[in-house]
Each structure stands twice: as C-alpha cells, then as structure tokens.
Amino acid sequence: MKKPLILVTNDDSIVAPGIRFLISVMKEIGDVIVVAPDSPQSAMGHAITINNTLHIDKVNLDKDIEHEYSCSGTPVDCVKMAVHEILKRKPDLCVSGINHGSNSSINVIYSGTMSAAVEAGIEGIPAIGFSHLDYGWGTDFEPTKEYIKKITLEVLEHGLPEGVVLNVNFPKTEEEPIKGIQVCRQAKAAWVEKFDKRTNPQGKEYYWLTGEFVNLDKGEDTDEWALKNGYVSVVPVQFDLTAYHAIQTLNSWNLK
C-alpha cells in the first residue's frame, strides 16, 4: 500500500524537541515532509507575513527525511509555503506540534500550533494539532506516542468532517500514566491579564504581559477536566466562526 504523505509543522521552531519527536512518530506511519519556523512563533495565532519577504531553507536535521525546510515566517506561512510552493500534491494529513505548553480551552485562539492545523483544514487537508501541558524543553514525550499514533491512524482511516480539525492536548505524565482519551468540548476559561510596567536604563517605559489562567467551567465534559484528571483531550475545532444561534436575534433588530 502507498504510504500517506504527512506534512509536519509547529510553532516552537524546527529544532524544538516536540516537533523532532512528532517527526519520529510520523515516520513510522507515512512519508514525511517538514516545513517549520526557523525561530519560535508561539502565540502568533493565525498571523501571516504580508509586509516582509519570506525565506525557506532546506535543512538536513534528520537523515531519513529528504524534504525538510525551515521557514522565516509564521506557522500559517509554513503551511501555505508547503502547499503552494514545495509539495507537488496536497498531503494526506497535516500534524502540528508537539507544542511545549497547553493549547486547551481559550488558548486555542492564540495558538500558532493550532493555527497551522486550521490553515491546513482550510486547504482541505485533515489536520491535528498536538500539545503537551509540560512547557519544559526536556519533556519526556514517549508516553504520548501510542496516543499520537492511535489518533493519527484513525484520522487517516476515517478522515474528518468538513471544516473540522482536531485539537489534542496531553496531560503531564510525571506523576501517573495517561488514563486514556476523552473527546471533549472546549472549556469556558479566560486569562486574567495585566501588564508589568517597567523602566529601562534610558528612562523609557516598557511592558511585560502577565496573567493567570482561570477555568470558569465546572463541567466534566471539557478539555480542562480531562487534562486535570489524566486524560488526553481531543476537541473537534471548526474554523467557521459564524455564531449561527445569533442570526435569528440579529434578524429581529431594525437593521434594514
């Protein structure tokens, strides 16, 4: 059987341990092409480069992969470059990650990892974003392997509903093993943010964004609940942002 063509990308940069591990897993499943940022692009959301030039460089970080490229742009740029400039055909799957840090709940909005997956979905490519709650560069990703393979193979076999990509998050695995997989909804949560205002030696003020993540959702069917209780969370994400339930309300207004 012909192996599936799998595009691998991320937002932590092409040399991040998370993507190197994900590449190693994908090599067991299909033919891999890598297009990833040449520097960290966390929290870039769905940003694209329009006012600067883009550069891609072929690299040889894995001797088993013929086509591996670093890109000067954002994660979304990487997917666009892969689809429109590098690949001769659309890949059968795009996987993004493994992100160093959570992309559950509201974090999906800011995530470069998930935006790359969403961009692939817009292009009609089944896509999965993988993230791990451990931010450490030395994270042990090995416990995630069987779950990555299981989810990936299921997507390759069944495809995904039109307009949907998967947001997959792994719990920390230092204290106890992963219990299994839970298909969830996105928890209602928010960042309580503030700016830490400082002054540099030249007397110019500058700011650091800080904040505390607050889970406002008590449901036991959410990604936050699953992760807190040791499960892998799988959330189907749609990139049609229309609030269909609000259309009737707006049509009742005097807008005509």
JOZIMO-V515193 format. One record per residue. N is the residue number from 0. OMEGA is omega as a letter, one per 30 degrees, with the letter a starting at -180 (999 if undefined). NEAR is the number of other ideal C-beta (glycine too) atoms within 10 Angstrom. Layout:
BEGIN
N:OMEGA:NEAR ; N:OMEGA:NEAR
END
This chain:
BEGIN
0:l:3 ; 1:a:7 ; 2:l:11 ; 3:l:18 ; 4:a:18 ; 5:l:23 ; 6:l:29 ; 7:l:28 ; 8:l:33 ; 9:l:33 ; 10:a:33 ; 11:l:24 ; 12:a:16 ; 13:a:24 ; 14:a:15 ; 15:l:20 ; 16:a:16 ; 17:a:25 ; 18:l:28 ; 19:l:17 ; 20:a:21 ; 21:l:29 ; 22:a:22 ; 23:l:14 ; 24:a:21 ; 25:l:23 ; 26:l:16 ; 27:a:11 ; 28:a:17 ; 29:l:17 ; 30:a:16 ; 31:l:26 ; 32:a:21 ; 33:l:25 ; 34:a:29 ; 35:a:28 ; 36:l:27 ; 37:l:18 ; 38:a:11 ; 39:a:15 ; 40:a:25 ; 41:l:17 ; 42:l:16 ; 43:a:21 ; 44:a:17 ; 45:a:18 ; 46:l:15 ; 47:a:15 ; 48:l:15 ; 49:a:7 ; 50:l:4 ; 51:l:8 ; 52:l:7 ; 53:l:16 ; 54:l:12 ; 55:l:18 ; 56:l:11 ; 57:a:10 ; 58:a:15 ; 59:a:8 ; 60:l:14 ; 61:a:14 ; 62:a:6 ; 63:a:9 ; 64:a:17 ; 65:a:11 ; 66:l:14 ; 67:a:20 ; 68:l:21 ; 69:a:20 ; 70:a:27 ; 71:a:17 ; 72:a:23 ; 73:l:23 ; 74:l:33 ; 75:l:25 ; 76:a:24 ; 77:l:34 ; 78:l:30 ; 79:l:22 ; 80:l:21 ; 81:a:29 ; 82:a:21 ; 83:a:9 ; 84:a:12 ; 85:a:16 ; 86:l:15 ; 87:l:5 ; 88:l:7 ; 89:l:15 ; 90:l:24 ; 91:a:18 ; 92:l:23 ; 93:l:30 ; 94:a:32 ; 95:a:35 ; 96:f:32 ; 97:a:28 ; 98:l:28 ; 99:a:24 ; 100:a:20 ; 101:l:23 ; 102:l:30 ; 103:l:27 ; 104:a:27 ; 105:a:18 ; 106:l:22 ; 107:a:23 ; 108:a:13 ; 109:a:16 ; 110:l:29 ; 111:l:27 ; 112:a:32 ; 113:l:32 ; 114:l:28 ; 115:l:36 ; 116:l:32 ; 117:l:26 ; 118:l:27 ; 119:l:28 ; 120:l:23 ; 121:l:17 ; 122:l:17 ; 123:a:11 ; 124:l:21 ; 125:a:23 ; 126:l:28 ; 127:l:25 ; 128:l:32 ; 129:l:31 ; 130:a:27 ; 131:a:26 ; 132:l:19 ; 133:a:20 ; 134:a:11 ; 135:l:12 ; 136:l:10 ; 137:a:6 ; 138:l:22 ; 139:a:13 ; 140:a:22 ; 141:l:9 ; 142:a:16 ; 143:a:24 ; 144:a:14 ; 145:a:11 ; 146:l:18 ; 147:a:24 ; 148:a:14 ; 149:a:12 ; 150:a:18 ; 151:a:25 ; 152:l:12 ; 153:l:15 ; 154:l:19 ; 155:a:15 ; 156:a:7 ; 157:a:9 ; 158:l:12 ; 159:l:17 ; 160:a:10 ; 161:l:9 ; 162:a:13 ; 163:l:15 ; 164:a:27 ; 165:l:23 ; 166:a:27 ; 167:l:28 ; 168:l:29 ; 169:l:25 ; 170:l:25 ; 171:a:17 ; 172:a:18 ; 173:a:10 ; 174:a:7 ; 175:a:9 ; 176:l:9 ; 177:a:16 ; 178:a:12 ; 179:a:10 ; 180:l:16 ; 181:l:19 ; 182:a:14 ; 183:l:25 ; 184:l:15 ; 185:l:20 ; 186:l:23 ; 187:a:14 ; 188:a:17 ; 189:l:13 ; 190:l:15 ; 191:a:9 ; 192:l:10 ; 193:l:12 ; 194:l:11 ; 195:a:9 ; 196:a:9 ; 197:l:10 ; 198:a:9 ; 199:a:8 ; 200:l:5 ; 201:l:5 ; 202:a:6 ; 203:a:8 ; 204:l:8 ; 205:a:10 ; 206:l:10 ; 207:l:9 ; 208:l:10 ; 209:l:11 ; 210:l:11 ; 211:l:9 ; 212:a:15 ; 213:l:11 ; 214:a:17 ; 215:a:11 ; 216:a:17 ; 217:a:10 ; 218:l:11 ; 219:l:11 ; 220:a:12 ; 221:l:23 ; 222:a:30 ; 223:l:24 ; 224:a:19 ; 225:a:25 ; 226:l:22 ; 227:a:15 ; 228:l:12 ; 229:a:16 ; 230:l:21 ; 231:l:24 ; 232:l:30 ; 233:a:19 ; 234:l:24 ; 235:a:15 ; 236:l:17 ; 237:a:13 ; 238:l:15 ; 239:a:8 ; 240:l:5 ; 241:l:8 ; 242:a:8 ; 243:a:7 ; 244:a:7 ; 245:a:9 ; 246:a:10 ; 247:l:8 ; 248:a:9 ; 249:l:9 ; 250:l:9 ; 251:l:8 ; 252:l:7 ; 253:a:4 ; 254:a:6 ; 255:999:4
END
